[in-house]
Amino acid sequence: MIDTSVEALRGKRIALLSHSHPSLSKGGAEIATYTLFVGLRELGIDVTLIVCCADTQRGRLELDDGEFAIFYDSQMYDDFYHLAGADIRRQLATIVAHERIDLLNAHHFLHTGVGIFHDLADMGVETVLTIHEFLAICHNHGQMITRSDRLLCERASPRSCNACFPDRTRQQFALRQRSFADALANVGSFVSPSHFLAKRFVEWGVPIEKMHVIENGIVKREAVSPPPLTGGPKIWKYGFFGQINPFKGIDTILDACAVLAKDKDVRERIRIVVHGNFIGQSDDFIAKFKQAIEDYPFLSYAGAYDNVIVGRLMGACDYVLAPSTWWENSPVVIQEAFEARRPVICTGIGGMAEKVVDNETGLHFARNDAFDLAAKIVDGADPALYQRLQGNLPIVLSPSDMARRYSAIFSAQLAPDEIPA
């Protein structure tokens, strides 16, 4: 059967724009962008990847055929209004013009700034923006949590944002919102990997008819088997995978370990392994983390890891832990866990609660609640429950599956009168 959306893109040139490259950073947005790049190529679509790279990281960047870079100086960027210098915009415009790009799918505006959407419109290039977090809405790293007490923020406004950043006036936040609205008015379609994030942006002002939801795909890796059974009692293993930053909830894991350690039977039949590198953590936290490793024999740190082998690492666990303290959107770690056929124990909020169905494909616990996390870890050490959760896990999209869904949006935008409804 002919895929009309893919066929409609024959002869069209597509570009994907990412704020970084997987050779520099393994964050969810850059992995999702690269997965789509792989998928579009698998479908035979003419696609180019454009990434941003700091001048100081040129030596680490590894580009393949069809990949281009924009080099930036982070000191020359306004991270409040998200405006970049003329040189950055010129670099992007030069690549787009030279490669004769018909449609650009931006997966971020960080480093290039929102002014690129005005530039692309002036060049006659169609644009699609994939949203991976709340940065357009929230100045606090796009997390939508309050700055002082780290409470979840339900809705941004100049008044509430000024409370988080008293050094900025309400008028500045109103101007920031208007600046984003003006720039994003040039975007033809928006994509969100979760309904939760899509709803937030529609409430913020994105026209609902422009919004689409497409789940992120995962590059398929080797099949993973259940951990081997030993002759003795079952040892249940729980793994954390990802950046160890202030928003990923490692504090909650450490506090849950203190609860679990009080029960001799529990601490002898569980293992918790943390995989990842430290990003933005204080010296006090690192000291607390190291002390916890010493205090709890069932807790260990495996260090940073290569994303290529994440399936194998997850396969050595029974559950994957996702204790993030912000809303999240569609954490790549959840998709990776499902691909490895492992249930997830996660915070029951935002995109995590949407992706992991409580008591069906994993378990939810209350945000920042170490006692509840500890209880769910104990609950998970039940063979009958584990078998049921594992049997309900969804099939994850492949890169080409993801690309087909995007192709429908691209083709409809490039030739709306030629694509069947």
C-alpha angles and dihedrals in degrees: 000000000000116000101223093196092055092043090051089061094058107120092017122111118222128192129195119205121204130180089226144004128248089242087063104032136010099207121143097254096052092045091050091049093050092047089055090048089054092046095050090050090050088057091051095248117151101244135166127197119217117188136181121237130182114239088240092058100051091112093058098048115107114192127184131197113306093023125114134181137218112206119213143181108225090209089065096060131093104221093186100057091019097233123156130201123267092256093062093048090047092053091053093045091050093053092045092050095044092049091044092231116195098186132017121202107200116201091187142001095211112126093007095057129217092279089084090076090061090047094050092048090052089051092052093244117146115231137207121185120206111202118213101170143356100274094125089054102033129046091196094091089292090285101121093220123123115261103227105038099016095234119161112265115221099189135007122227135159089256096050093041091051088054089058094043108029090172087070121065126232087245090057091052091048089050090048090054092047091049091053092045092052093049096043091049084079092060114101099200139007127212126199125184090217137042088225094061092040091055092050092053093046089052088050092055113277108136108254092224089061095051123095132175119220122166118229117255129224130221104248115244136182118310114265123221126207115271109274117261117239129210092252132060116314114266109210115214126203122189134199116203127185145045113337096224132144093268100050097078102240088142088063091052091051092049090047088054089058089055094045092048091066092069113068094198092050097046091051095054102043135068125191117197124188118207120186148066129275115256121180096341121147124243088248092057093047089051090049090049093050091048091052090053088055095044099047116050090192091061121078139169117224096183129225119337141203109251089222090073098038091109091056091047092049090047088062089061133068096213137019117222120219106176099162116163096209128068096263119195114221106338110210088219090068092052090047091050092051090048088053088048094242125138118234131229105204146160107276098235140097121338092352092061089048095051098040113052109212113249090358109067097002144332131280127215131186117271114267090357107133092180092055092047090050090050092051091049089054092045090051092060090082117109094209093050092044093051091050094048092047091050091055097052114127125237110256121230116256120225091261092048089053091045093052091056091049091046090061090058095042094049094045090052096046096044109011093168095052101052119083114239 
